[in-house]
Amino acid sequence: MIYLYLWWDMKINNENINVNKALELSDYQRLLLKRRENKLLLSDYQISILNINSINYNNYTNMHDLLFAINCILQDNYQEELDLVASQIGEMLYYSETKKWD
């Protein structure tokens, strides 16, 4: 088993910050994909953007239908953050459905 030990310090606002402190201060948990009750794989950030746009992800049983609904909204009312969520979902679908080898 290989262990990777990272240790570095940097100064931010005259305070020494190491890797552990940086992770503690970051909000990376909001960006992690999680399997939701309806089996969709979404991050807390993506859900917050969907909620802002009155899109209830629980009403969808697959990512294709959710992406279609997002794109319909974007056609009428473009919003950069919602477009980012659509791009993330589209990319995830592309890589999950692309044949990796023969």
C-alpha positions in Angstrom: 0.0 0.0 0.0 1.3 3.4 -0.9 0.6 6.4 1.3 0.9 9.9 0.0 1.7 12.5 2.5 1.4 16.1 1.4 2.6 18.9 3.5 2.9 22.5 2.4 2.3 25.8 4.0 1.3 29.0 2.3 0.4 32.3 3.7 -3.0 33.8 3.1 -3.9 37.0 5.0 -0.9 36.5 7.2 -2.1 33.1 8.3 -0.2 29.9 7.6 -2.5 27.4 5.7 -1.6 23.8 5.1 -3.4 21.2 2.9 -5.7 20.0 5.7 -6.7 23.6 6.6 -7.3 24.4 2.9 -9.6 21.4 2.5 -11.4 22.3 5.7 -12.0 25.9 4.5 -13.0 24.8 1.0 -16.5 23.9 0.1 -15.6 20.8 -2.0 -18.4 18.7 -0.4 -21.0 20.8 -2.4 -19.3 19.7 -5.6 -19.2 15.9 -5.0 -21.7 13.9 -7.0 -24.1 11.9 -4.8 -26.6 9.3 -5.8 -30.0 10.8 -4.9 -33.3 9.1 -3.9 -34.4 8.9 -7.5 -31.1 7.3 -8.5 -29.8 10.5 -10.3 -26.2 11.4 -9.7 -26.1 15.1 -8.8 -24.1 17.4 -6.5 -25.5 19.7 -3.9 -24.4 22.7 -6.0 -26.3 21.4 -9.1 -29.4 20.8 -7.0 -29.2 24.3 -5.6 -29.1 25.7 -9.2 -32.0 23.5 -10.2 -34.0 24.7 -7.2 -33.3 28.4 -8.1 -34.8 27.7 -11.5 -37.8 25.8 -10.1 -36.7 22.4 -11.5 -37.5 19.6 -9.2 -35.0 16.9 -10.0 -37.2 14.4 -8.1 -39.7 14.5 -10.9 -37.2 12.9 -13.3 -36.2 9.2 -13.5 -33.2 9.6 -15.7 -30.6 12.2 -16.6 -31.7 12.5 -20.2 -35.1 13.8 -19.2 -33.6 16.2 -16.7 -31.2 17.5 -19.3 -34.0 18.0 -21.8 -36.0 20.0 -19.2 -33.0 22.2 -18.4 -32.4 22.8 -22.1 -36.0 23.8 -22.7 -35.7 26.4 -19.9 -32.3 27.6 -21.3 -33.9 28.2 -24.7 -36.4 30.7 -23.2 -34.2 32.2 -20.5 -30.4 31.7 -20.7 -28.7 31.6 -17.4 -25.0 30.9 -17.1 -25.1 28.7 -14.0 -27.9 26.6 -15.3 -26.0 26.2 -18.6 -23.0 25.0 -16.6 -25.1 22.4 -14.9 -26.5 21.3 -18.3 -22.9 21.0 -19.6 -21.8 19.0 -16.6 -24.8 16.6 -17.0 -24.2 16.3 -20.7 -20.5 15.5 -20.2 -21.3 12.9 -17.6 -23.8 11.3 -19.9 -21.4 11.3 -22.8 -18.6 9.6 -20.9 -20.9 7.1 -19.2 -22.4 6.1 -22.6 -19.3 6.2 -24.8 -17.8 2.8 -25.6 -14.4 2.8 -24.1 -12.9 -0.1 -26.0 -13.8 -2.7 -28.6 
